Amino acid sequence: EPAKTLFRFYKFLIAFRKERVALQGKERSSTQVHTLQNNVLIIERRHLADRVLVVLNFGKASSPFHNNFAGRLTKIMDSSTCEWRGPGEVTSKTILKNQSTTLHPESAVLFEFN
């Protein structure tokens, strides 16, 4: 079962990369890496009018994530959900500007701007 789940996870990520406009940008300016804080790396991808955030918690403990970006963030995918054999969701589905949420340890979360 873990191998099947991992395979489904990879298939989701590959399909997401192919379908999402923000990930189609090939110019260097389409990717911005934000500073690593509390073992959290934030990668912003943009192309045309589409923007997504990839938030990676490399830490062994839960970590806060604060929305310093303009506008609301809506969660698209969270690697810590039960669907991906994770411990379950703790990250908020929607995060308004200047609000915070929690990230599970060793997790990846995708957000879109809206």
LINKAJO-V368286 format. One record per helix or strand of 3 or more residues. SS is the DSSP state (hx for helix, st for strand). FROM is the first residue (numbers start at 1). TO is the last residue. Records with the same first field share a line. If there is no record, write none. Layout:
# LINKAJO-V368286
SS: FROM-TO ; FROM-TO
This chain:
# LINKAJO-V368286
hx: 2-19 ; 21-23 ; 28-30 ; 82-84
st: 31-37 ; 40-47 ; 50-57 ; 63-66 ; 73-78 ; 100-103 ; 107-113
